[in-house]
Amino acid sequence: MEFVGIGNALMDVIAFVDEAYAPSLGFHNNAIAHLDRSKLGAMLADLPEATVSAGGGAANAARAAAYLGAVSSYAGMVGEDALGATYAEELEASGIEPLLSFSDAETGVYCALIRPDGGRTLLVAPGAALDLCLEPPRDALFKRGAVLFVECFLLRDRAFFMECLRRARDAGMTIALDLASREMTARNRDFLLAALGDFCDILFANEDEFVALAGLPLREGLELLGSAGEMEIVVKRAEMGAVWAAGGRIVSSPVREMRPVDETGAGDAFAAGFLYGRSLGLAPERSLRLGNRVAEEILGVPGFGVDPERIRRLSSGFAS
C-alpha cells in the first residue's frame, strides 16, 4: 500500500498530571480549549515532564501505515522554528516522506493533560497548521493507485479541501476521509453529504461524528448511508470496537477490555490498520480486527511511543 496523508501538523505534548493541575491553569478538567499559540507556549514552559512527538490525525495515520509496511508520505504546514524542524526529522525517522510546507507562524501544538483516572484536558493551538490552505496542494501528493487520507479539519477552507479530492480522483487514488470533529461535521453536513458520493471511497468517523453526519442514530444511519453507492463506512466506537457498513451489509468487530495509558492517535492508527488490511485483500471483519489491534498498541503508550517492531509483527500475522 502507498499511503498519502494530509492534515493539521501538530506537535503532540502528553503530560500526566494530578486533578488540580488543569484547574490551576484556569481550565476545567475534561475541557477542550483552543488557545493562541503564544499563550499555550508559555504554559508548556512550566509543564511537568512530558512526551513530545510529531502528530495530528493524518500524520499519526501515516506513521502507523509506515510501521505496518506501507510506503508513506505526509503533507502539512509547520513553522520555521525548532519544533517545525523536529517535526520533519521525526517523520523521516519514522519512515515517512515529509511533504511539508513552512509558515511564518509557530508550529501548532496539541497538549493532553492526563489525570490518574484517565480523564483528559486538551489544549490546542493550531498555529502554522491553519496556513496549509494558503498554498495549492503540491503535485507530489497525487499518486495513481495510492490511498489519500484527508482530515476533515481541512473543511475550514472548502475550496482547498475539494481541490485535494478532485485531484486525487483524477489521479486514480483511493480517497479516505476522516470526519475528525463532531462540530466540523455538523457545520458542514450538507456540503459533506453532497460530496461523499463522488469523492469518498472509505469514510472514517467516531460515533458522535457519524450521527452528526447522518442525522440519525448509529444503526439507522449505517443502514441509510451504507446502502447508497459504493462508499465504505467505518465507525470507531472506542471500547465498543468498530463497525463497517457498505452495500447494505453491516459488520462489527469487538475489542479486548483494557485501560488506556493515552488515547492520542489510537483512532488514527486504527484507520491505518484497516486500510492496510484492506490493501491486503482482507475481508472487512479482518481489516477491522487489524485496525483494532494496531490501536491497542497505541493505547498502551504515551503519545505515539510504540515500538515499530510490534506493529510490523501485527502486519505479518494478518498477511500470512
Secondary structure, DSSP 8 states (H G I E B T S, - for coil): -EEEEES--EEEEEEE--TTHHHHTT--TT-EEE--HHHHHHHHHT--SEEEEEE-HHHHHHHHHHHHT-EEEEE-EEESSHHHHHHHHHHHHTTEEE--EEESS--EEEEEEE-TTS-EEEEEE-GGGGGGGGS---GGG--TT-EEEEEGGGGGSHHHHHHHHHHHHHTT-EEEEE---HHHHHHTHHHHHHHHHHH-SEEEEEHHHHHHHHSS-HHHHHHHHTTSSS-EEEEE-GGG-EEEEETTEEEEE-------S--TTHHHHHHHHHHHHHHTT--HHHHHHHHHHHHHHHHTSSTT---HHHHHHHHHHHH-
